[in-house]
Amino acid sequence: MKGAIPLRHLRMPDLTPRHVVVAALVAGLYALLCLAFAPLSYGAVQVRIAEALTLLPFLLPEAVAGLFVGCLIANFFGGLGLVDVVFGSLATLLAALLTRRMPNKLLAALPPVIVNGLVVGGYLSILLELPFLPTALYVGFGQAVACFGLGVPLIHLLGRRLAPRSPEGGSNR
């Protein structure tokens, strides 16, 4: 067929036990950090220390799934119900997928800040009956603290320790 996409381009990457273990470790660490720092992790004004981990997909593609599952688990304990569990977790998933595609460490910190500021700020403003703009800015600011203040240095240190990725998975930027 003319213009058809070859099936080899649609296949899933090989899933290894290492990928599953890394994803599980990221999920557990994300949930643990949210719960350990619970007063900071939930509400209209929040600095989720665990959000520093949202830069991991820049180096480790398997971290995308781990962040999604970890956020799902953490949001079950947040007290804002199904809306937070579903939309907060989907926002984290979208941010992780976008982070994975960023060309450098500093730009890798932007998707979690922007996506969570808009999505989480949006539904928190509705659930807590707060004005959207200040709520989105507070959430975005908390994300910026976690991502730029903690996540970028974390990725810098981890990037030195991890071996370069294969050409098909990108490079250790």
BELJO-V358319 format. One record per residue. N is the residue number from 0. OMEGA is omega in whole degrees, 0 to 359 (* if undefined). Layout:
n->[N | N]
omega->[OMEGA | OMEGA]
This chain:
n->[0 | 1 | 2 | 3 | 4 | 5 | 6 | 7 | 8 | 9 | 10 | 11 | 12 | 13 | 14 | 15 | 16 | 17 | 18 | 19 | 20 | 21 | 22 | 23 | 24 | 25 | 26 | 27 | 28 | 29 | 30 | 31 | 32 | 33 | 34 | 35 | 36 | 37 | 38 | 39 | 40 | 41 | 42 | 43 | 44 | 45 | 46 | 47 | 48 | 49 | 50 | 51 | 52 | 53 | 54 | 55 | 56 | 57 | 58 | 59 | 60 | 61 | 62 | 63 | 64 | 65 | 66 | 67 | 68 | 69 | 70 | 71 | 72 | 73 | 74 | 75 | 76 | 77 | 78 | 79 | 80 | 81 | 82 | 83 | 84 | 85 | 86 | 87 | 88 | 89 | 90 | 91 | 92 | 93 | 94 | 95 | 96 | 97 | 98 | 99 | 100 | 101 | 102 | 103 | 104 | 105 | 106 | 107 | 108 | 109 | 110 | 111 | 112 | 113 | 114 | 115 | 116 | 117 | 118 | 119 | 120 | 121 | 122 | 123 | 124 | 125 | 126 | 127 | 128 | 129 | 130 | 131 | 132 | 133 | 134 | 135 | 136 | 137 | 138 | 139 | 140 | 141 | 142 | 143 | 144 | 145 | 146 | 147 | 148 | 149 | 150 | 151 | 152 | 153 | 154 | 155 | 156 | 157 | 158 | 159 | 160 | 161 | 162 | 163 | 164 | 165 | 166 | 167 | 168 | 169 | 170 | 171 | 172]
omega->[179 | 178 | 180 | 177 | 178 | 183 | 181 | 179 | 183 | 184 | 179 | 176 | 179 | 179 | 181 | 174 | 178 | 179 | 181 | 180 | 179 | 179 | 180 | 178 | 178 | 179 | 181 | 180 | 178 | 181 | 179 | 181 | 177 | 182 | 180 | 180 | 187 | 180 | 179 | 190 | 188 | 176 | 183 | 176 | 185 | 169 | 179 | 178 | 180 | 181 | 172 | 180 | 182 | 175 | 181 | 179 | 176 | 180 | 187 | 182 | 181 | 178 | 180 | 180 | 180 | 178 | 179 | 182 | 179 | 178 | 177 | 180 | 183 | 183 | 172 | 183 | 186 | 177 | 180 | 171 | 187 | 180 | 179 | 180 | 184 | 187 | 176 | 179 | 177 | 176 | 178 | 178 | 179 | 179 | 180 | 179 | 178 | 178 | 180 | 185 | 183 | 185 | 180 | 186 | 182 | 178 | 178 | 180 | 183 | 183 | 179 | 180 | 184 | 183 | 181 | 177 | 181 | 185 | 182 | 176 | 179 | 183 | 174 | 179 | 178 | 183 | 184 | 180 | 178 | 177 | 186 | 189 | 179 | 180 | 178 | 179 | 177 | 179 | 178 | 178 | 177 | 177 | 181 | 177 | 181 | 186 | 181 | 183 | 182 | 186 | 180 | 176 | 178 | 180 | 177 | 180 | 180 | 180 | 177 | 185 | 184 | 177 | 177 | 179 | 179 | 180 | 180 | 180 | 182 | 181 | 178 | 189 | *]
